[in-house]
Amino acid sequence: MSAEVEFAPSGFSAAELPPRPAGNIAAAALRFGSLIAFAAILIIFSLTAPYFLSIGNIGNVLGQSAISGVLAIGLTIVLIAGGSNVVTGGIDLSLAANMGLSAAVYASLTQFGYGDATAVAAAILTGALIGTVNAIAVVYAGIVPLLATLAVMNVVAGLELVLTGNTVLPASTPFLSALSASDAFGIPVLAYVLLVFTAITTAIVQYTPLGLRLYAVGEFPDAARAAGLPLRRLLAGAFVASGVSGGIAGILSVSYLSGSTTGAGEMLLPVVVTALLGSVFSRRLVPTVTGTLLSALLVGFLVNGFQLLNISSTLVSGVQGVLILIVVSATTLLRRQEA
């Protein structure tokens, strides 16, 4: 059973809830409007940009979206467990810096002569430790997630600069070469990594009792507490899972860029855009892993289309900012209307 279920307020059954046709129409318009916008982008670019819908280019978009997609899925888990209010609820601003430090750890270990297995384990462990620090700061120290993860982001970014000396650390191993390769159809291996990672995370978060508990903790914490759910442990686990996603993204980054590079913090805005935009692909306007994948592809196709048409990439940041404003404003208004 999918974790994306309907909950009725205490004291009312689903049949007794008064109908809200205006809210339902608005929610449907927002959801299908996003799908229509997605389709419109595909149609416009397919008519104006050469080879836009070719198999090779679609695979290229998937591969380019792998890193931001994995990070956004990690952020989605935190959004689910912490609630959709990014100020007082679930948010992890340290993910991009997490990826940068994890990549630096991986590249450093390979330069010291360690094998891929050790480097992979160290990168994932680094991400998990950063997620654990976030969990302690938010869940046990009671710091607002926005401030806690912002502070951790700066600390992690500083550690990356110390480790790398603010320079590029090249890395080349058989495992990295395999990750950066493409199949016979020209589809990058990173595209398959993104799809497999999404499938596994979706199965856990949206189709297991654990996922249902995460949604309950994020959307109805009082009811979840009354039901005896371990709220703090579930929220802490969400931050650790997000940290692990950062570690995995760090490995993918080293593969894609052939080493650890500076400037990982620039990934933060696209990741936040992708995670927040994913809610409009849900029938209840809540974060879902599959919605985040669709959002990652939407942003990926948008960037790719701009590149094929030789449109300045600086416009992409502006478009992403507008998307955040529209999505957050629309979902906030709809939830107020439904309350």
C-alpha positions in Angstrom: 0.0 0.0 0.0 1.4 3.4 -0.9 2.3 5.8 1.9 0.6 8.6 0.1 -2.8 8.1 1.9 -5.5 10.4 3.0 -5.9 11.1 6.7 -9.1 12.5 8.2 -9.0 15.0 11.1 -9.8 13.6 14.6 -13.5 13.2 15.2 -14.6 12.9 11.6 -14.7 10.0 9.2 -13.7 10.4 5.6 -17.4 10.2 4.6 -18.4 13.0 7.1 -15.8 15.5 5.8 -17.5 18.4 4.0 -16.7 18.5 0.3 -14.3 21.3 -0.8 -14.8 21.5 -4.6 -12.9 24.8 -4.9 -9.9 23.3 -3.1 -10.1 20.1 -5.1 -10.2 22.0 -8.3 -7.3 24.2 -7.4 -5.3 21.2 -6.3 -6.1 19.3 -9.5 -5.2 22.4 -11.5 -1.8 22.7 -9.8 -1.0 19.0 -10.2 -2.1 18.7 -13.8 -0.8 22.2 -14.6 2.7 20.9 -13.7 2.3 17.9 -15.9 1.0 20.2 -18.7 4.0 22.5 -18.2 6.3 19.4 -18.3 4.7 18.3 -21.6 4.9 21.8 -23.0 8.6 22.0 -22.3 9.2 18.7 -24.1 7.1 19.8 -27.1 8.7 23.2 -27.4 12.2 22.0 -27.1 11.6 19.1 -29.4 10.4 21.5 -32.1 13.2 24.0 -31.6 16.2 22.1 -30.4 17.9 19.5 -32.6 18.0 15.9 -31.2 16.2 17.0 -28.0 14.1 13.8 -27.8 16.7 11.4 -29.1 17.5 8.4 -26.9 21.1 9.6 -26.5 20.0 13.1 -25.3 17.3 11.7 -22.9 19.9 9.4 -21.4 22.3 12.4 -21.2 19.7 14.3 -19.2 19.2 11.4 -16.9 22.9 11.1 -16.4 23.3 14.9 -15.8 20.4 14.8 -13.3 21.7 11.8 -11.3 23.7 13.9 -8.8 21.1 16.5 -8.1 18.4 13.8 -8.2 20.0 11.7 -5.5 20.5 14.8 -3.4 16.9 15.9 -3.9 15.6 12.5 -3.0 17.6 12.7 0.3 16.1 16.1 1.0 12.6 14.7 0.1 12.9 12.1 2.9 13.6 15.0 5.4 10.7 16.9 4.0 8.4 13.9 4.5 9.5 13.2 8.1 9.9 16.8 9.2 6.9 18.4 7.6 6.5 20.7 4.6 7.2 23.9 6.5 10.8 24.6 5.5 11.3 27.0 8.4 10.1 25.0 11.3 9.8 21.6 9.6 12.0 19.4 7.4 14.9 21.0 5.6 18.6 20.0 5.1 20.7 22.8 3.7 23.9 20.9 4.2 23.4 18.4 1.4 25.4 20.1 -1.2 28.3 20.7 1.1 27.9 17.1 2.3 28.4 15.9 -1.3 31.5 18.1 -1.7 33.2 16.8 1.5 32.2 13.2 0.6 33.7 13.6 -2.8 36.9 15.1 -1.4 37.2 12.1 1.0 36.8 9.7 -1.9 39.3 11.5 -4.1 41.8 11.9 -1.2 41.7 8.2 -0.3 42.3 7.1 -4.0 45.3 9.5 -4.1 46.7 7.8 -1.0 46.5 4.5 -2.8 43.3 3.0 -1.1 41.0 0.9 -3.2 37.5 1.7 -4.4 35.8 -0.4 -1.7 37.5 1.6 1.1 36.9 5.0 -0.7 33.2 4.2 -1.2 32.7 3.1 2.4 34.5 6.2 3.6 32.4 8.6 1.4 29.1 7.0 2.5 30.2 7.0 6.2 31.2 10.7 5.8 27.7 11.5 4.6 26.1 9.4 7.3 28.2 11.3 10.0 27.1 14.6 8.6 23.4 13.4 8.7 24.0 12.3 12.3 25.2 15.7 13.3 22.2 17.3 11.8 19.9 14.8 13.6 21.6 15.5 17.0 21.3 19.3 16.4 17.7 19.2 15.3 16.2 16.3 17.2 18.1 16.3 20.5 19.4 19.9 20.8 16.1 21.3 19.6 17.6 23.8 17.1 15.4 24.9 14.2 16.3 22.7 11.1 16.9 25.7 8.9 19.5 27.1 11.3 21.0 23.8 12.3 21.6 22.6 8.8 22.8 26.0 7.7 25.5 25.9 10.5 26.5 22.4 9.6 26.7 23.4 5.9 29.3 26.1 6.7 31.3 23.7 9.0 31.3 21.0 6.3 32.2 23.4 3.6 35.1 24.6 5.7 36.3 21.0 6.3 36.3 20.4 2.5 38.5 23.5 1.9 40.9 22.2 4.6 41.0 18.8 3.1 41.4 19.9 -0.5 43.4 23.1 0.0 40.7 24.7 -2.2 42.1 22.8 -5.2 40.9 20.1 -7.6 41.7 16.5 -6.5 41.7 14.3 -9.6 40.7 10.7 -9.2 40.7 7.8 -11.6 39.9 4.2 -10.7 38.2 1.3 -12.5 35.0 1.8 -10.5 34.8 5.5 -11.4 35.5 4.7 -15.0 32.6 2.2 -15.0 30.3 4.8 -13.4 31.2 7.4 -16.0 30.8 5.0 -19.0 27.8 4.7 -21.3 26.0 1.6 -22.7 25.7 0.6 -26.4 22.8 3.1 -26.8 24.8 6.0 -25.5 22.9 6.1 -22.2 25.2 6.9 -19.2 25.6 4.4 -16.4 24.7 7.3 -14.0 21.2 7.3 -15.6 20.7 3.7 -14.4 22.1 4.6 -11.0 19.5 7.3 -10.6 16.7 5.1 -11.7 17.7 2.2 -9.4 18.3 4.5 -6.5 14.8 6.1 -7.0 13.2 2.6 -7.3 14.8 1.4 -4.0 14.0 4.6 -2.1 10.4 4.6 -3.5 9.8 1.0 -2.4 11.0 1.8 1.1 9.5 5.3 1.6 6.2 5.0 -0.2 5.3 1.3 0.1 6.3 0.1 3.5 5.1 0.7 7.1 8.2 2.7 7.7 7.3 5.1 5.0 3.8 5.4 6.3 5.2 6.3 9.7 7.4 8.9 8.2 4.4 10.6 6.5 2.4 10.4 9.7 5.2 12.0 11.8 5.7 14.8 9.3 2.0 15.6 8.6 0.3 14.7 11.9 2.9 14.7 14.7 0.3 14.9 17.5 -1.6 11.9 16.1 1.6 10.0 15.6 2.7 10.7 19.1 -0.7 9.6 20.5 -0.3 6.4 18.4 3.0 5.7 20.2 5.3 6.3 17.2 8.9 7.2 18.0 8.9 10.6 16.5 12.4 11.7 17.4 14.0 8.4 16.2 12.1 8.5 12.9 13.1 12.2 12.3 16.7 11.5 13.2 16.7 8.5 10.9 15.5 10.8 8.1 18.4 13.1 8.5 20.8 10.2 8.6 19.3 8.9 5.4 19.6 12.3 3.8 23.3 12.3 4.8 23.8 8.9 3.2 22.3 10.3 0.0 24.9 13.1 0.2 27.7 10.6 0.5 26.3 8.6 -2.5 26.0 11.8 -4.5 29.7 12.6 -3.6 30.8 9.3 -5.2 28.7 10.1 -8.4 30.2 13.6 -8.5 33.8 12.2 -8.4 32.9 9.9 -11.3 31.2 12.6 -13.3 33.9 15.2 -12.8 36.9 12.8 -12.7 37.7 14.1 -9.2 36.7 16.3 -6.4 36.1 20.0 -7.4 35.3 23.1 -5.4 32.0 24.9 -5.6 29.7 22.1 -4.5 27.6 24.7 -2.7 26.2 25.9 -6.0 24.2 22.7 -6.1 22.1 23.8 -3.2 19.5 25.9 -5.1 18.8 23.2 -7.8 18.4 20.6 -5.1 16.0 22.6 -3.1 14.0 23.5 -6.2 13.8 19.9 -7.3 12.6 18.6 -3.9 10.0 21.4 -3.4 8.8 21.2 -7.0 8.3 17.4 -6.6 5.2 18.0 -4.4 3.1 19.3 -7.4 3.4 15.8 -8.9 1.6 14.3 -5.9 -2.2 14.0 -5.8 -2.1 15.3 -2.2 0.6 18.0 -2.8 3.0 16.2 -0.5 6.6 15.3 -1.1 7.1 11.9 -2.8 10.2 10.2 -4.2 8.6 9.7 -7.6 7.5 13.3 -7.7 11.1 14.4 -7.0 12.3 12.2 -9.9 9.8 13.9 -12.2 10.9 17.3 -10.8 14.6 16.4 -11.4 13.8 15.5 -15.0 11.8 18.7 -15.5 14.7 20.8 -14.3 17.1 18.6 -16.3 15.2 18.9 -19.6 14.9 22.7 -19.0 18.6 23.1 -18.6 19.4 20.8 -21.5 17.0 22.7 -23.8 18.6 26.0 -22.9 22.0 24.5 -23.7 20.9 23.1 -27.0 19.5 26.5 -28.0 22.6 28.3 -26.8 20.6 30.3 -24.3 22.6 31.7 -21.4 22.7 29.3 -18.5 22.4 32.2 -16.1 18.7 32.3 -16.9 18.3 28.8 -15.4 18.8 30.1 -11.8 16.2 32.8 -12.4 13.7 30.1 -13.6 14.5 27.9 -10.6 13.8 30.8 -8.2 10.5 31.5 -9.9 9.5 27.8 -9.7 10.3 27.8 -5.9 8.1 30.9 -5.4 5.2 29.5 -7.4 5.2 26.1 -5.8 5.6 27.2 -2.2 3.0 30.0 -2.6 0.5 27.8 -4.3 0.8 24.8 -1.9 0.7 27.1 1.1 -2.5 28.8 -0.1 -4.2 25.5 -0.9 -3.3 24.0 2.5 -4.7 27.1 4.2 -7.9 26.7 2.2 -8.2 23.0 3.2 -7.4 23.6 6.9 
